[in-house]
Amino acid sequence: MISLMKKIKPSSKYAFISAMAAGVIAHGYAFANKLPNSDDIYNIRAYGAGLPHGCWLKEILGPVVSKFAGNYSAPWVIGIVSLLLLSIAAVVITEALGIESVTGGIIVGGVLTSFPSITGNFLFMYMATYFSLSILMAALAVYFIMCGKKVIWQVSGVLLIACSMGIYQAYFPLIAGLLLCDLIRRCFCGEESVSEVWKKALKYFACLALGMILYFAAEYFFLWIFHASLTPHKGISEMGQIDIRMIPGILVQMYKNMISMLYSDLMGLSTDLMMRILIGISYLTVFLFTIMKEIKLILKREHLKAGLGALFIVIFPVTINLMDIMCAGSGRNVIYILMEYALVLIFILPVILIDSVKRPLLHWGMLLCGTGIIYCYINVANAAYLYVDLAQRAVESYYTVMIAEIRGTEGYRSDMEIVFVGDVEDETIYPLKQEFADIEMSSMEDVPFRVNWSRENFLKYYCGFTSVYRAEYDEKYEEDVREMPCYPDYGSIRVFENQVVVKLSE
């Protein structure tokens, strides 16, 4: 172990420390509190979507983890374990991309764990460890493919691509993006000939293609074994299906999305002016560095290498936005922030390029900008968790009052059935989201919507109240129920023989 630690570069060690520190500051709020979303309310002791959602490896790992550890949605344990996995992934990525400077390691580690996609992961706390394991597998796949000198390492990389996707498919663009970053580095910062870079590019593409093929082969094999089928939820059953005529429009939209972050928010990535300025600096850094290196290559008469480098830069936005193509059959509306982790490479690519230039002033500037974006994303994470915490308390308070009113209704007995009629449409519920209007992230639905989430589970797990629930009341009470006002008005809760009817809406 000591000899292994000595082999790890200082930059990688700082990447680990930075990842852990930024992760705890960004997500400690979520670790120390229970902040459920609608899925988490269902999955207090579960591992979430498996084989029908395309997650064949999670279908295998979930029961094993459940057998030995219980699969409890326990924030502190899940949070720290997930953060350790992500920090190890930061080390692997730093090593794979050849980042030598301590400054570069600090930024890479901090950005990887504070990025809004990770905040999205921790808002699905019960699955966060699986997400983090998938990211680590993706990082290892990249490392083996890039750095492995024997075929066995390339094969291992391909297997890890399939396994990473078998837990969560959305990290495939991250793998492709990291491999492309390496090709850009080799074109602009390396001494390889154009033929050597081209061979690397073909090898990387072959590994990506084989990894994807192996993933689908494993998924459909297990679907056949278990006599299951892919769910249409979030377009899973249509993943990879695309009308060729859609591609030009999708490509244009990818570049528009990248540009839009300079003047508006994109899923919590560019919520305020400081973020947009820092994203603009990142873009400008890549642009100026590309121009400088292109001129240098042309002057050295390495025209083919210059052209190849320019091509890689042009397709970079497409690569990190591959989710748009993977979900083309269902539309962009099924894509949310935790699926867009590959966009973190917007900040890592400039680090790779500047790292090759041994100028202290540039490194100080990189540290300043990198620290700025890490701070911004830490702030966004804590604001998101604050909102979910307040919203959770509001819903708990709402149902605590309702339970008291049910128990206080004349004639109520604990053995009675409860019938909720309709969904809550209460205008007295404060729309808390308006106070956090600048933060747009998955699982940040407004309180008036949250009160209708998984009502029976919420009452059971978060209010300690259980009963026998019925979907419908006896028909003979139809007229009486029709005349009842809606909750919370007086008379909206009534006892009819062995049933308590709570009229929430018409």
N, C-alpha and C positions, 0 to 999 in steps of 0.2 A: 504493500500500500504506500509506504514512504517513497519507494523508487518511482511508483506511478505518479505521485504528487510532484516529484521533482521534474518529471518529464512534461508536466502541464505548464504552459507559458504563463508568465505573470499577467498578461492581458486576459487570459481565460480565467485565472483565479479572481481577478477583479470583476469579470463578467458575472461570476457566481455570486460574489458578495453584493454587487450592485443589484442583481436580479432579486436576491433575497430581501435586501433592504427596501427597494422600491416596491416589491410585492407586498411586504408587510404593511408599509405605509399606505399603499393604494387600497389593499383589500382586507386589512385587519378589522375594519368595521364589519365586514361580512362574516369574518371568522368568529367574532365575538358576539354576534347576534344571529337570530334565526330570521332570515329574510326570504320567505318562500314566494315563488311565482305559482302560476296555476298548475303547472306540471308537478312542482315539488309538493304541493298539497296532496296530490294523488300518490306520490312516490316517497313517502316518509321512510319506507324500508324496501326500496327497489332500485334497480340499476337503469331503468328507463327503456327506451326503444332498443329493440334487438334486430333479429333477422328480417322481419317484414319491412324494417326501415333501412335495409341495406347494411346493417351493422353485424356482419356474421361473426366477427371475433368477439364483440361485446356479448353476443348470445352465448358464447363459450365461457368467457371470463366472468360474466355476471353471476351465474350459479356457483362458480368456484369461490369467488369472493364472498358471496352470501353464506356459503358453508363455513368459511373460516373466520370472516370478519363481520358478517351480518348485513352489509350494504345499508347501514343506517345513514340517513342524511344528516350527519353530525358535522357542523361547520368547522370547528377547530381542527379536528383530525383530518377531514377532507382538505381543508384549506392548506394546512402545513405540508401534508404529503404532496398535494398538487403543486405547491410552490417549490418544493424540493425537486420534483420532476422537471418543472419548467426551468429552474436554475441550472440543472444538469444539461438540459437542452441548450441553454444559452452558452455553456462551456463548449459543447459539441459544435455548435454553429460558429463560435469564435475560432475554434481550432480548424474547422473545415475551410473557412473563408480566409485563413491565413492572416487574421488581424493581429498585428504585433504590438501596437501601442496600448498602454494602460488606458489612455483616454478612450480609444475605440472600444475596448472591452467594457468599460464602465457604461458607455452609451448603449451598446448592444444589449447588455444584461438588463439595464433599467427599462429600456423601451419594450423589450420582449415581455416583461411581466406587468408593465403598467398600461399597455395598449388596451383600448376599449373592448377588443374582442375577448380579452381575459376577464374583464369586468362582466361581460355577457356570460362567460363560462360560469363565473361564481354566482350569478343570479339563477343558474341552473345547478345549484350546489350538489344535488344528489348525483350528478353526472360529471362534476368537475374533475375528479381524479381520472376518469376515463378519457376526457378531453386532453388532459395534461399528458397522460401516457401516450396518446395518439401523436401529440406534438413531439414528444421525445423520440418516438419511433420514426417520425418524419425526419428529425434532425440526424438520427443515426443512419437512416437510409442515405441521406445526402453525404454524410461523412464517408461511409463505406464506398459509395459510388465515386466520389471525388478522389479520395486518398488511398483507396485499396489498390494494391499493385498486382494482386492475383485475382483470377476469375471468381474464386470463392467469395471474395469481398463484394464483387459486383452482384453475384447471385444473392448474397445476403441483403444487399441494398434493395434489390427487386422484391424479395420476400417481405422486407420491412415496409415498403410502399404499400403492398397488398394488405399487410396487417394494420398499418396506420389507417388506411381507408376502411378496413373492416371494423374499426372502432368509430371513426367519423370521417366521412368522405371529403369534408370541406377543407382538409389540410393538403390535398393534392396540389392546389395552386401554390401553396407555400413551398413544397418540395421542388416544383418546377421553377419557381421564382428564385430559390436559393441556387439551383444549378445554373440558371441564367446569370445570376450575379457573379458566379465563378467564371463563366465564359467572358463576361465584360471585363473582369479583373485581368484575365489572361490576355485579352486583346490590348488593353490600355496600360497595364502595369507589369506584364510578364515579358519574358524573352522568347517565348515559343514562336515558332514559325506559323504562318497562316494554315498550313496543312495540319500541323499538330493541334491547333485550336479547332479546326474543322473536324478532325477525328474525335476530339473530346465532345464536340457538339453532337455528333452522330451517336456516340456512345451514350451520352446523357439522354438523348431522345429515345434511343432503343430501350434503355432501362425504364424510362417513364412509361413507354408503351407496354412493355412486358409487365410492369407492376400493375398497370390498369387492367390488362387482360387477365392477369392472375387474380386480381380482386374480383372481377366479374365471374370468373370460373369458380372461385371458392364460394361466392354468394349464391350462384345458381345451383351449385352442388348441394349446399346445405338446404336451400329451399326445396330441392327435390327430395332430399333425405327426410325432411320434416313435413313434407306435403303442405308447404306454405307458399305464399305469394307476396310480392311487394305491395305495400300500401300506397294508395294514391295521395296520402297526406303529404303536404308540402311538395308535391310533384315527384316523390321518390320513385314511383313506378315509371315515370317518364324520363328519369335521369339519363343523359347522354343522347336522348332522341332529339333531333333538331332538323328543321327544314332548312336546306342549304340556302334558300332565298332569304332567310332571316339573318344570315351571318354578316352581311355588310352593315345592316342597321345595328346589330349588336356591337360590332367593332367600333362604330361611330359613338355609340353610347358609352363604351368603355373609356374612350378618350374624353368625352364630355364629363364623365364622373370625376376623372382625375383633375380636370380644369375647374369643375364646380367647387372643389374644396378650397379654392383660392378666394371665393366670395360668398359661399354659403355652407351650411352644415351637410355632411353626408354621414348619417347613422352615428353621430356622436364623435366623429373623427376631426371635425373642424368647427366646433361650436362657437368659438369666439375669435376676436381679431388676432390675438397673440398666436393661436394655433395656425390660423391662415397665413400669417407672416412667416412662421417657422416652416410650414409646408412649402411656401413660396421660396424660402431660402434653400430648402432641400432640393427643389426642382432646379433652381438657378445654379446651385453647386454642380449638379449632375450635368446640366447644359454646358456651363463654362468649362468644366473638366473635359467633357466630350469634345468640344471645339478645340481646346488646347492639344489634346492627344491626337485628334484627327489631323491637325496641321503638322504635328511632329511626325506622325506616321507617313504622311504624304511627302514631307521633305526628305524622309529617309527612303522614299520610293517604295514603301510597303502599302501600295494602293489596295490590294485585296484585303489585307488585314484591317485597313482603315474602313473599307466598305463593310466588312464583317462586323466590326465594332459598332458602326452606325446602325446596322440592321438589328443587332442585339438591343441597342438602346430604344429603337423604334418599337420593337415587339415587347419590351419590358412591361408597359402598361397593360397589354393584352394578357400576358402571362399571369400577372398578379390579380387580374380580374377574371380568371378562367371560370369562376363560379357562374358568371353570366351565361357562358356557353353550356356548362354542366346542367344548369337549370333553365335552359332556353325553352324547353317544352312547356314549362309552367309559368314563365314570366319572372321578372325581377322582384315582384311583390312577395315571393316566397323566400327571398334572401334577407337575412338579418345579420347584425354586427358580428356575432360569434362565428359566422361562416366566412368572414372577410379578413381572417388573420393574416393572409398573404400581403395585405396592404401595409403591414409593418415594415416591409422591405423598402418603402418610400424613404424611410429614415436610415435603414441599414446600408443601402447602396452608396450614399454619400460618404458614410464612414469607411467603407471598403476603399473607395477612391482616394480620399484624403489620407488614409492610413499609409498609402504608398508614397506619400510626399513627406519628406523629413523636414518640415518647416514648423517650428514651435508656434508661430503666430496662427497658422491654420488650425493647429491642434487645439489651441486655446479657444479659438472661435468655434470649433466643432464641439468642444466641451460645454461652452456657454449655450449654444443652440440646443445641444442634446439634453442638457439639464433643464432647459426651458420646456421642451416638449414632454419630458418625463414629468415635470411639475404639473403641466397642464392636464395630462392624462390621469395623474394621481388625483387632482382636483375634481375632474369629471367623475372618476370612480366613486369618490367619497360623496359627491353630490347625488349620484344615482342611488347609492346605498341609503343616504339620508332620506331620499324620497320614498324608497320602498319601505323603510322602517316606519316613517310617519303614516304611510298609506296602510300598512299592516295594522298599526295601532288603531287607525280610524275604523277599519273593518271589524277588528276585535271589539272595539267599543260599541259599534252599531249592533252587533249580534249579542253582545252581553246585555244590552238594554232590551232587545227583542226577547231573549230567553226569559228575563225577569218578567216581562209583560205576559208571555205565554204561561209561565208558572202562576202568575197572579190573576189569570182569567178565571172568573167564577165557574166552578164546576170542573176545573182542571184536575186530572189525575195522571200520575207518572206512567201508567200503563196504556195511555191513550195514543192512538196513531196521530201523526202530524202531517197535514197536507199544506204545502206551499203552493199558492195559486199565482202563476206568472213569475216574472222577475222583478227585482227591486227597481222602481222608478221614482225614487224619493228626491224631490227637489231641495230638501234641506241638507243633503249630503254635499259637503264642500268639495268642489272640483280642485283638489290639491295640485294637480299636474300643472295648472296655470302658473304656479309659483316656480316651476322648473321647466318652463316652456322651451328654454334654450338647449335642453338635454333630451335627445331623442335616441332611445335605446330599447332593445327588446326587454320585456317584462316590466316596463314602466307605464302600464295602462293606468288610466285615471281611477280614482276611488269608486265613482258610480258604476264602473265596469267590474272592478275587483270584488264588490259585494256579491256578485252573482257567480263567482268562481266556485266550483266544487263545494256547494253549500254544506252538504252532509259531512264531508270530510273535514271541512273547516270547523264546523261546530264541534266535531268529535276531537280533533287534534289540538285546536287552538282555544276552544272555549270549554272543553271538558263536558260537553253536553251530547247525549245520544238519545235516540228514541226510535220508534218504528215509523218509517216515513212511507207515505203513499203518494203516488203520482196524481191520483184523482180522488175527489170526494164522492160520497153517495149521490146518485142522481136526484133523490128525493129532496136534497137540500139546494137544488139548482136555483130556485127562486130566491131563497134566503141569501145565498152567496152573491147573486147578481146585485142585490140591494146593499150589500156591505160596502163601505168605503175602502180605499186602498191604504195600506200601511204607509206612514205611522199614525194615520188619523184614528180617533177613538172609534171603536167598534169594528176595526179591521181584523181583530182576532176574536173568534167565537168558538164555543164548544157545542158540537152537535153529537149527542149521545157518546159514542166511543172515539170521536175524531175531534181534533183541534184544527180548524181551518185558519190559515194566515193568508189573507188576501194581499199580495204584493202589488199586483197590477191587474187591469181588466183582461 
